[in-house]
């Protein structure tokens, strides 16, 4: 599925056609405002799959948290440290 990027004004004008494309052709649109990507229009199955994956991810996090016997605050601290480490590594590569 190739995303088609479209500005919000054009999206407003073409909304009916966008919906038809997404519904019948499995199209996907990224809506931008002032050059910044702000929303996406995707087939409902893609959205439902995303929600299911997201739920599964957070279920796994809770399961790991319980196994590791970490409180929410400790888990959040470890997650923040992991994010910082990944961002630092990413910055060093740039």
C-alpha positions in Angstrom: 0.0 0.0 0.0 1.5 3.3 -1.1 0.5 6.3 0.9 -0.6 9.4 -1.1 0.2 12.6 0.6 -2.4 15.4 0.3 -2.9 18.8 1.9 -5.8 19.4 4.2 -7.5 21.8 1.8 -7.3 19.4 -1.1 -8.4 16.6 1.2 -11.5 18.6 2.2 -12.4 19.1 -1.5 -11.8 15.5 -2.5 -13.0 13.8 0.7 -15.7 11.7 -1.0 -13.2 10.4 -3.6 -10.6 9.7 -0.9 -13.1 7.6 1.0 -14.0 5.7 -2.1 -10.3 5.1 -2.9 -9.6 3.9 0.6 -12.7 1.7 0.8 -12.6 0.1 -2.6 -9.0 0.3 -3.7 -7.3 -0.1 -0.3 -5.7 3.3 -0.8 -4.1 5.2 2.0 -3.7 9.0 2.5 -1.5 11.0 4.7 -3.0 14.5 5.3 -0.7 17.4 5.8 -1.2 20.9 7.1 1.5 23.5 6.3 3.8 20.7 5.2 3.5 18.7 8.5 1.9 15.3 8.4 -1.1 15.4 10.8 -3.5 12.5 10.0 -4.0 9.4 8.0 -6.9 7.8 6.2 -6.5 4.1 5.9 -8.8 1.1 5.3 -10.7 0.2 8.5 -9.0 -3.2 8.6 -5.6 -1.5 8.8 -6.8 0.5 11.7 -8.3 -2.5 13.5 -5.1 -4.5 13.0 -3.1 -1.5 14.4 -5.4 -1.4 17.5 -5.0 -5.1 18.0 -1.2 -5.0 17.7 -1.1 -2.0 20.1 -3.2 -3.8 22.7 -1.0 -6.9 22.3 2.1 -4.8 22.8 0.8 -3.2 26.0 -0.5 -6.6 27.3 3.1 -7.9 26.8 4.5 -4.9 28.7 2.2 -5.5 31.6 3.1 -9.2 31.6 6.8 -8.4 31.6 6.3 -5.8 34.3 4.5 -8.4 36.5 7.2 -11.0 35.9 9.9 -8.5 36.7 8.1 -7.5 39.8 8.5 -3.8 38.9 6.2 -1.1 40.1 4.7 1.3 37.5 7.2 4.1 38.5 10.2 1.7 38.1 9.0 0.4 34.8 8.5 3.9 33.5 12.0 4.9 34.6 13.5 1.9 32.8 11.4 2.6 29.7 12.6 6.3 29.7 16.2 5.2 30.0 15.8 2.8 27.1 14.2 5.5 24.9 17.0 7.9 25.8 19.6 5.3 24.9 18.1 4.6 21.6 17.7 8.3 20.7 21.3 8.9 21.7 22.5 6.1 19.5 20.4 7.4 16.7 21.8 10.9 17.1 25.4 9.5 17.1 24.7 7.8 13.7 23.4 11.0 12.1 
